[in-house]
Amino acid sequence: IAGIMELIMRSLAAVSLTIIFGYAGAAAASPLAWIGSVAVLLYSYLKAMKNLRKKQAEIDAVVSEPETLDSQAESFNINEER
């Protein structure tokens, strides 16, 4: 998606800015395309980090539950004599 955004931004900037600013507009097309692709990547990064933080919080909640070995043994009936 970022590559498609970069291509679209580069094409639009090259055509429109070249008409208005000439060579300087064409030279500005690449940096503007990078900014357009970074916008897409930044959104994806922030969304992924939010999901990872949520999953990490769920894992931390499970790991931090105070459970002793005796209670684990009772749940598996290890302490029963056979």
Residue, then its C-alpha position, 0 to 999 in steps of 0.5 A: i500500500a505504501g508503494i502504491m501511495e508513493l507512486i500516486m504521490r510521485s505522479l501527481a506531484a510531478v505533473s502538477l508541480t512541474i506545471i506550476f514550478g518547473y524543474a523545482g516542482a519535479a525535483a520536489a516530487s520524490p520527497l513529497a512521495w516519501i512523505g505520502s508513503v510514510a503517512v501510510l506506514l505510520y498509520s500501520y505502525l501505530k495500529a500494530m503497536k496498539n494491538l501488540r500493547k493490548k496483547q502484551a497486557e493480556i499476557d502480563a495479566v495471565v503471568s502475574e496471577p498469583e498461583t502457587l505450585d500447590s494450587q497447580a498440583e491440586s488442579f491436576n490432582i498430583n498430590e493424590e496418592r495412587 
